Amino acid sequence: MRGGALFGWGSGQPEYALPGVTPDAQKHVPFPQRLLPELEVVKVAADLGVFACIDSRGRLYVWRNERQGFPSQPQEVTAEGAALKGQCFVDV
């Protein structure tokens, strides 16, 4: 499975969950910036303030804005976070 790059733009304020971006003086990200450059992303899911992605190795990452119950920076979902020990996610 080959992955790609994930880009984000919009409000660069910390509560809006654009990890690793550099906002301008008004705290905006007016042009796309690459998110999570260390990952080859194959799938993305996003809702109002909650985000998830799957990388090319089948690892699931989740993060959120400051008003949700997920971590504010992308974290891999592991056996400690869910019953996923030894599992990976596959595109169906």
C-alpha positions as CSV (number, residue, x, y, z in Angstrom):
1,M,0.0,0.0,0.0
2,R,1.5,3.4,-0.9
3,G,0.5,6.5,0.9
4,G,0.6,10.2,0.3
5,A,0.8,13.5,2.0
6,L,-1.9,15.2,4.2
7,F,-2.3,19.0,4.0
8,G,-4.3,21.4,6.1
9,W,-5.2,25.1,6.1
10,G,-7.6,27.4,7.9
11,S,-7.4,28.7,11.4
12,G,-3.9,28.1,12.9
13,Q,-5.0,28.7,16.4
14,P,-4.1,25.7,18.7
15,E,-7.7,24.8,19.4
16,Y,-8.3,24.1,15.7
17,A,-6.1,21.0,15.5
18,L,-3.7,21.7,12.6
19,P,-0.6,19.9,14.0
20,G,2.8,21.2,13.0
21,V,1.7,24.2,10.9
22,T,3.1,27.7,11.1
23,P,0.3,30.3,11.2
24,D,0.7,33.9,10.1
25,A,0.5,36.9,12.3
26,Q,-3.3,36.7,12.4
27,K,-3.1,33.0,13.4
28,H,-4.4,31.9,10.0
29,V,-3.0,29.2,7.7
30,P,-4.1,30.7,4.4
31,F,-2.3,28.2,2.2
32,P,-2.0,24.4,2.5
33,Q,0.8,23.2,4.7
34,R,1.8,19.6,5.1
35,L,0.6,17.8,8.2
36,L,2.4,14.8,9.7
37,P,5.2,14.7,7.1
38,E,6.7,11.6,8.8
39,L,3.6,9.6,7.7
40,E,2.4,8.2,4.4
41,V,-1.3,8.8,4.8
42,V,-3.7,6.5,2.9
43,K,-7.1,7.4,4.5
44,V,-8.4,10.4,6.3
45,A,-11.6,11.0,8.2
46,A,-12.6,14.4,9.5
47,D,-15.6,15.9,11.3
48,L,-16.1,19.1,13.1
49,G,-12.9,19.2,15.2
50,V,-12.2,15.5,15.2
51,F,-9.6,13.9,12.8
52,A,-8.3,10.5,12.1
53,C,-5.9,9.0,9.5
54,I,-4.5,5.6,8.6
55,D,-0.9,5.4,7.3
56,S,0.6,3.0,4.8
57,R,1.5,0.6,7.5
58,G,-2.1,0.3,8.8
59,R,-1.6,2.5,11.9
60,L,-4.5,4.6,13.1
61,Y,-3.9,8.1,14.4
62,V,-6.5,10.4,16.0
63,W,-6.5,14.0,17.2
64,R,-9.1,16.8,17.9
65,N,-9.6,20.4,18.7
66,E,-9.6,21.5,22.3
67,R,-13.3,20.9,22.9
68,Q,-13.3,17.1,22.1
69,G,-12.2,14.1,24.1
70,F,-9.2,13.1,21.9
71,P,-5.6,14.1,22.2
72,S,-4.8,17.6,20.7
73,Q,-1.8,16.3,18.8
74,P,-2.0,13.1,16.6
75,Q,-1.5,10.0,18.6
76,E,-1.4,6.4,17.4
77,V,-4.3,4.3,18.7
78,T,-2.6,1.4,20.5
79,A,-3.7,-1.6,22.6
80,E,-3.8,0.7,25.6
81,G,-6.3,3.0,23.8
82,A,-8.5,0.2,22.3
83,A,-8.6,-3.5,21.7
84,L,-6.2,-3.3,18.7
85,K,-3.1,-5.3,19.9
86,G,-1.5,-6.9,16.8
87,Q,-4.1,-5.5,14.5
88,C,-3.9,-3.1,11.6
89,F,-6.5,-1.3,9.4
90,V,-7.0,-2.2,5.8
91,D,-8.9,-0.4,3.1
92,V,-12.1,-2.2,2.1
